[in-house]
Amino acid sequence: MLLQFSVSNFMSLKDEVILSMAANERDHEHESVLLTANKESVLPVAAIYGANASGKSNVFRALATAINIVRNSNSSQIDDPIAGIIPFMFDDTSRQSPTTFDFFFLANGVKYQYGFSANHEKIIDEYLYEYKSAWPSKIFERTNTSKYSFTKANEKEFKAYVEKTTENKLLLATATAWNAEKTKAPYMWFSNTIDVYDVNNIEPTGISIIEHGDEGLRDFLMETLQNADFNIDNYSFEVKKVTLDDFKQSGLPDEFAELLRKFTVAGEGKQYEIVTQHNIRQDCGNFKNYQLPFKLESEGTRRMFFLTALIKKAIDAGKTVVIDEIDSSLHPLLVKFIINMFNDRSINPTGAQLIFSTHDVSFLSLDLFRRDQIYFVEKEDTSGISSLYSLDEFSPRKTENIRKGYLQGRYGAIPVIDPGGSIW
């Protein structure tokens, strides 16, 4: 469960920005939706708003970059660059400075803080703390790339891991690879319990989940889609192995076939075929079942189909799901339906979380959200620096029309359009 994420010197996020999923204890609105973990109240959902090019997606890219660095660290070769690090480029000092990531999270019922700073070439700082009480206990600290600090109890064990950690690798990943018990739970949280999605990776991830899913997934998919007013009664899912010769016979250019060869095992790939079943009312009043190739379904249907698979996996495992532009190709009522699934403890008993960005102002309501669940991103034109802040900072009244206030510019994070301008 994510409690807080912060980042600095990443793309337009020059100064530290903080996304907190900890609930404001002074706010007693919608308390029934709050998650409880280690006596802390945690938000199940957070929405992020902002104008185009304000830096919303940079918050999501920062999350994805940090998670991928942790996941891929142990497979890095000694001369591999650290992928994804892009500092703030509109400042001579920032261009040469490391990017810093910091997480507070719960893993196996224990609260941890983990963070690191890095540039393209090496890890600069790294630390891991656990909270056995209100105060953090050090597991390890790393400064200036190669200076480490441990407790006396851990020193002998962790010095052996240090010897196996190169400048471009994280000690968290190296120690876990060598079965360090102290780092296993936090590393597995990054590996298995938080995922970031955008319009490009929802479908392939959804396909993988459906391929390995069981009847429980099928039942959840059908019930959810029917509750969301999709006329789909069932589906078939088939996986076929295809070879390079199959691709070539389909007219694929040789250069693409060669590229595919590099990303397939033993020269083979997979081809997926989904067929949906629709029960259609006939003129006589009876119903008849028809099959439809999935590629002929609407974009919104396909997106909701795969999103539902992601949601099922998240709810089963209590995962944190981060989705950039969740409303792409989806009706606002469908997005609200998804939000309510995470808010409903009977549907979401594991405490899964949803963090998303959207432009749809129909969700800007204190009838749907608490003040601390709504975030804004705004970029300053003259500096190019993005800031992230919560509606909670404005302390709006319970009766205040948040949607109207946002469109009037009361909270910032909207495009400034010159009504007197001309494109001619």
N, C-alpha and C positions, 0 to 999 in steps of 0.2 A: 504494500500500500504506500503510495507516494504521499509524503507530508509536505515537502517543499523542494523546489528546484530553483537554483539561481545560476546565472551565467554573466560573464563580463568579457568584453573585447572579442565579440564574435559577430562578424558582419556589421549590421547597423546597431547592434547592442553594445555600444562602447562602454557605458557605465553599467554597473551591476543592476540587473533586473531580477525580481523575485516573484515566482509563481507559488503561492502558498495554498495548500489544500487543507490547512488547519482552520477549523471553524472559529469565528469570532464568538467567544463565550458570552459576550454581552448581547448578542443578537439572538432573540428567542423565536424568530420566525422560522417556519418549516422545520422545526426541530426533529420531526418524525423521519425526515429523510437522512439525517446525519448518521454516519458510521461511528462506532465506538471501538477504539483500539488503545489498550494500555491506559485507560481512563482519559484518553484524548478524544475530542469530537472532530471528525474528519469529514470533508465534503465528498460526496459521491460523484458530483458533476461540477465542471467549471466551463464557462463559455468565454471566448475571447473575441472581441470586436475591434475593428479598426479600418481605416481607409485602405484602398489599394496602395501597395508599395509603402505601407506604414511600418512594416517589420513583423507583422503577425507570423508569417511563415518562417521568419528567422528564429522565432522562439521555438517552433517545432523542429526546425533544422538543428538547432543547438541541442535539443533533447536527443534527437536521432543520432547526431554526431557523437555525443558523449557515450551513449549506449553502445554504438557500434565500435567505438575505440575499445571499450571494456571487452566486448564480445570477441573482437578480432585480435586483441593484443598478443595472446599467446602464440598465434600462428604467424606473427610478423618475423621476417628475417632481419638480421642485424642491421642491414642497410636500407630497410624499407622506410619510406616517409610515413608520418602519422596522418592518415587520410582524413579529410574533412575540415581541418583547422583553417579557418579564414578569419583573420583579425579585422578590426575596424580599419579601413583603408584610407580614410580622409584625415589622418593625423600621422605625422612622421614618427612620433613616439609609439603610438599604438601599433603601427605596421610592424614594428620590431619587437613587440611585447607578446608574451604568451596569452593564450585564451584560458579562462578559468571556469570550471564547472563544479557545482556543489549540490549534493542530494541529501535530504533527510527522508528516511523511509522505514517501514516496518517489514521485517523478514522473519518468518517463523516466530512471530510474537515478540521480537526484540527490535528496539529502535536503534538505528544506525545513522551515522553521518559519514559520508564518503565524498571525497572531492579530489580533483587534480588540476594542474595547469600544465599546458603543453604548447609547443610550437610545432612546425612541420617536422623537425628533426628529432626532438627528444621530449621526455617528460621532465618538467622542471620541479614541480612539487606534487606530493600525493599524501593522503592521510586517510585513516579509517578509525572511527571511534564507535563504541557501543555504549548504550545507556542502560546500566543496571539499576540506576536510581535517577534522580533528577539531574545528576551531573555526569558528563561523559567520561568514559574510561578509554585510554589510548590502547589501540591494538598496534598501530605503527604510524610513524610520521617519516616523511621523506622531503628533504629540501635540497636545493642546488643539484638536482638530478641524482647524485650519488651519496648524499649524506642521510643516514637512516637513524631512527630512534625507536627503541622498543622498551617494554617493561622488562624487568629482570627475569620474570617468569617466561617471557616469550623470546628473549634475546638469542639464545643458542639456536632454537628452531628456525627463527626468521633469518638469521645470518646465513644459513644454508640456502634459503630462497633468494637472498640478495645476490649471491654468487651466480645464480642462474638468470638474473634479470638484467637485460641490456638497457641502454639509455632510452631506447624507443619503446620499451615495454612497461606495463603497469605491474607493480608488485602484487596487487590484488589478484590479477590473472595468473601470474607465475606461481604464487603460493598455492592458489586453489588447484592448479594443475598438478602440484606435488602433494595434494591431499592435506593441505593445512586446514584444520577444523575451524579455526578462528575466522577464516575468510570465506569459507564455503557458502554460508547462508547469504551474505551480502552479494557475492559474485553471482549466485544462482538467481537472486532477485533481478539483477541486470539481464541475465541470460534468458529467463523464462517468464518474468512477471510484469514487464512493461514493454509495450510495443508502440511504435509511431507509424501512422499510415497517412498516405495522401492519395490523390486520384489515380496514381500509377501502380501502387502495390496492393490495393484492396482486393482486386480480382485474383491475381496469382496466389495471394495468401488464402483467400476464401476457397479457391479450387483445392489447394493442398489440405485444408481442414476438412472439406467435404470428401475428398479421396480417402482420408483415413478415419472418417467419422463412423458412428454407429447408428442404430435405429433411434437412439435418443436424440441425436442431432437431426435426423430426418423429421421426427415428430415435432421438435422445437421449430424447425424451419417452416413446416406446413402450418402449424398453429399460429406462429407469429405472422406469416404472410397473409393468412386468412383473416386474422384479427386486424391486420392493416389494410384490409379490403383488396387484396390481390386474388384474382380468380385462378389460383393454382392449387390443384388437388393433390398432385404428387409429381415426382420427377424421377428420371433414370439418369444414372451417371456411369459412363463407360470410359475406361482408360485403354488406349491402344499404344503399343510400342511401334515406333516408326524409325526407319533407318535413313541414312543419308541418301540412299538410292531412291527412297520414297519421296524425299524432299526434292531431289533433282527431277524426278518424273513429274512433279507438280509444277515444274517450271521455275524453281528457285535458282537464282543466279549462282554460279560456282563460288563466288567470293562469300556469299552468305552461307552456302553449304559448308564451306571450310570453317567459317566462324562458328557455325553450329557444332561442328565436330569437336571444337575445343571445349565446348560446354556440355557435352554429352558423354556418357560412359559407354565405352566399347562401341562407339559410333551409333548409338541408339538414343532416341529421344522419346517423349511421350506426347500423345495427342489426346485431348479430352473432348468428350461429346456429352452434352447435357440436353435432355429432351424433357420439356414440361408437359403436364397433362392438365387439360381444362375441361370441366364439366359444363357443357353449353346447352342452354334451353332451346328446344326446337319449336317450330310453329305449332306443332300439335300439343305442346305443353310438356312433353317428355324431355328428359335430359340425355345427351349423348357425349361420350368422352372423346376429346380430340387431342392429338399430340402436336407439339410445336417445337421445332428446333430452337434452342435457347438463344441463338444469335438473332432470331427474329423477334425476341421479346424487346420491349422498350428499354432505353438506357436506364430509366429509373427503376424498372423491375429488376434488371440485372444487378444494379448497384445495391438495391435493398436485399436481394438474394444473398449476395456475398457478405454484406454488412451483418446480416442475421447470423451467418456462420461465425463471423468474428466475435459477435456479441455472446453467442453460446459458449465459445471457448473461453472468453474472458470471464463470464459468470461462473463457469465450472471451476476455474482455477483462481478466482479472486484477483484478476489481472487489472492493471491500469492500461486503458486504451486511449491513445492520443490520436485524434483524427483532424487533419488540416482540411478545411472546406467541406465539412460534413454535409452541407446542404446542396452540394453539386448534384444536379439531376434528381433531387428529392423534393417532394412537396413539403412545405413547412409542417403540416400535420404529421407527416411521417417522422420528421426529425423530433418533433415533440413526443411522439410515440416512443422513440428510442430513448429519449431523455427520461421519460417516466419509467421505462424498464429498469434503468439504473437506480432510480429513486425508490422503487418499490421493493421493500425487504422480502416480500413473498416470492418475487421473481429473482431478486439479487441477494440471496442470503449470505454469499461469501464476501460481500463488500467490494465488488469490482468497481472501478472508477472510470469515468468518461471525461476526457478533456478535449474540447473541440474549438475550432474557429468557424465563424460564420459572418455573413453580411446581412442575414435575415433579421430585421428589427422586430418581427412579430414575437420573438422570444423575450424581448426586453420588457419584462413584467415582473413585479414583485409578487404576483400571484403564482408565478412559476418558479422563480429563483429567489434565493436570499441575496442580500447585498454583496456578501463576500464571495458569491459564485460568479459574479460578472466582472470580467476584466476588459481593459481597453489598451490598445497599443497606438501610440502617436509618434510620428517622426517630425523632428524640427527641421524645417526646410533649409535654414541657413547653415546648420552643422551636419545634417544627415544622421543625427543620433536618434534612435528609437527609445521610447520609455514604455514601461508596462506598469499599470496601476489598476487598483480595484475600485469598483463603484462604492465600496465600503468607505473609502477615504472621503467621499463627499457627504456621507451621513444623510442620505435622502429620507424624507418621511415615508412612512408605510403607504400613505395615500398618494404619493407623488407619481405622476405619469412619467415613468423612466423612458419609455419609447419617445415621447414628445420632447422631453428634455435632451435626449441624445441627438435627435434630428435638429434641434435648435442650437446644438453646439455647446450645451451646458457642461458636458463631460469631456469635450475634445474628441479626438480620434475619428473625425469625419473629414472628407475631402472639402477643401475650400475652393469653391467654384465662383468665378467672376461672372455674375449674371449679365454684365454689360459687355462682355467680351464677344468677339466674333471670330469664326473660323474662316471667313472669306477675306 
